[in-house]
Amino acid sequence: MLKKKILIVEDDPHIQQLLTYNLEKSGFRCFAAKDAESGLKLLTQNETDLVVLDIMLPGIDGFECCKQIKQNPRHHNVPIIILTAKNEEIDRIIGFELGADDYVAKPFSVRELILRIKSVLKRREPLNSEGELLSIGQLRIDIPRHRVTLEKKEIVLTHIEFNLLLTLVQRKGRVQSRDQLLEDVWDIESDVITRTIDTHIRHLRQKLCAMGKWIETVRGMGYRFYDGE
């Protein structure tokens, strides 16, 4: 079984060494960079399964690095865990809006971080392994290929957006609360943040164009995908 490859972008050499040692001990293969520029270069040169990204970096900060990764068609599906001493709610909101999959505050537990890495990587596995193609209206969701098309044109979604859309479509007609979506799509506790759901729903609606209105807001309850009836 091939080892999952983790890119660590962290300017503190002690934390970088700590992460590398413990992640490799847990069965991962790691490569590290001390700044965003070097990290982006390594990402281009190496197949990467996940990025652990510090925010307070010299030069380009982690938020800008996250943005560049998610805007690059080659790497936009690579999951990112932000690791930083900045733990204000606004910082977490910015991170999630830029496409980060998780947010871990310093000081942190190495064991917890490894569990979160495993959880994020597990969420990247297809939610349905039966090779299904889901269709609703002009929308097609190819689960094993992680592809979405609308009127035969492919829509580029982040991994979180894909799983959010898939969850809503699979449960079409049923209201999904924000807490439930956080648990099922993000696999994080509901007290972390719920506003990130609204941000991802807004982005998803924009990408679905006219069909975005099929994602209905149920005031005081959550969201529901129109069942076509």
N, C-alpha and C positions, 0 to 999 in steps of 0.2 A: 504493500500500500504506500503510495507516494505521500511524503510529508507535506503538510500545508505550509506555504511560504508566507512569512510575516515580515513586512517592512516596518521598522521602528524609526520614526523621525523624532529625535530627542536630543537637545543640545547639552544636557547634563550627562557627563560621561559615566557617573556612578549609576544613575537610573538606567542609562542605556545598557550598561554591563549587567545590571541586576535583571532587567527584562530579558536580555538575550540569554543569559544563563538559565533562568527559570523556564522560559518558553521552549528552549531546546531540550531541557530536561523533561518537559512535558510532551515531547514528540514533534515539535514544530521545527522548521528550518527558518533561521532569521538572517536578515541583513539590515544594517543600520546606517543612518545618516544624521549629521549634527545640525543640518539646516534644511530649509524647504527646497532650495535649489538642488542640493545633492540628492534629496529624497525623490524629487520629481525625475531626476536623471536615472536613479536606480530603478524607479518604477517603470520607466521606458525600457530599460535594459533587461529586466527580470520579470518572469511570470510571477504575479503576486496575488495571493488569496485574500489578504487583509492588511490594512495599514493602521498602525497605532501612531497617532499624530499629536504631538505637543502643540500648544497654541503660542506660548511665549518663546518664539524662535528669533534668532538674529536675522536681519534682512526681512524677507517675506515671512509674515506671521502664518500661524497654522490655519486661520480662517481663510486667508487668500489661497493657501496651498490646497485646502479642501475644495475650494471653489474651482481651482484649475483642474483638479483631478476629476471632479464631477462634470465639468464642461468638455472634457476630452472624450471623444467617442470610443477610444481604445480602452479607457479606464473607468468610465462612469459607473460601471457595475461593481467595481472593487469596493467592498465595505470599509468604512472608516470608523475607528473608535478614537474619540478625542480624549486626550489625557492631559489635564492641566490644573493649575492652581486657581484659575479663574472659575469660580463656582457660583457666580450670580445668575439668577434666572434668565436675564437677558442674554448672557453668554451662551447658555444652553439652547435658548430659542434660536440664536444666530447659527449655532452649530447644526441643529436639526434642520433649519431652513436651507442650509447649504448642502444638505444631503448626508450628514453624519448618521451612522446607525446607532451609536451609543456614546455616552459621555461619562467619563470617570474622573472624579476630582482627586487632586493630590491633597494630603497624603493618601495613599491608596494601599489596599491589600493586594499583593501579587496574586494570591490564590483567587480572590474575587475577579481580578482582571482576566485571569486565564479562563475562569468559568464564563465570563461575559464574551470573551473571544470565541470560545467553543459554541456558545449560544448563538452568536451572530452567524458563525459559519454554518451551523445547523439550519438556521432560517434560510440560508441560500440554497438549500436543497429543494428540489421541486416539491410543492405542497401536495401534488398528486402524481404518482409514479406510473399511472396507467396510460400515459400518452394521449390524454384527452385534448380535444380542441373544443373550447367553449365558445358558443356563439350567442349573441343577443343583438338584435337589430343588425347594423352594419359592423358591429364590433366582433373581432375574433381574438381569442386568447389561446395561444399555443403554449401549454404549460411546460412540457419538457424542454422546449427551445427558449422559453422565457421571452416570447415575442408577442407583441400586441399590434394588430392592424385595424385600421378604421377605413372603410371603403377601399380596401386593398392597399392602403398606404401605411407603412410601418410607423408606429409612434414610439419614440425613444423614451423609456421610463427608467427611473432609478430602481434599484432592487426593492426598496421600501414601497415606492409607488406601485410597482407591479404586484407585490403581495397585498397591498391595500385594495387595489382594484379587484384582484382575484377573490379576496375574501368577501368583498361586497357583492360581486357578481354571483359567487357560489351561494350566497345567502340572500339573493335578490328578493325583494318584497318584505324582508324582515328588518326591523330597526336594529342597528348596532350602536350601542353606547360608546362614548369615547373611551371609557375605562376598558370595555371589552376589546376594542380595537387595539389599544395599547398592549393589552395582555396577549392577544392573538397574533398581531402583526409585528409589534416591537418586542414582545416577550419581556416587558419591564413592568414594574409595579405602577399602579395608577397614580400614586402620589408623586411620581417624578415630575411629570408635566403633561397636561392635556391639550394645551394650546398648539402644540406641534401637530396634533391631528388636524386642526382647522387649516393650518398652513399647507400640509400635504394634500388635503382635500381641495383647497383652492388651486394648487399647482396641477393636480390631476384633472380638475374640471377644465382648466385652460388648455391642457394638452388634448383633451377629448373634444375640443371645439363645441359644435352644436350639441353633441351627445353628452357634454358635461352636465347638462341640466337633468340627466337621468340619475345623477347622484343627488338625492333629495335630502334637505335638512329637515329633520323632525324636531321642531323647537322643544327645548327642555329635555330631549331624549338622546339624540345622536344623529346618525345618518342611515339612509336606506337607498339601495339601488332599485330603480323602477323596474317592476317585473314585466312590463310590456302589456299588461292587461288593463 
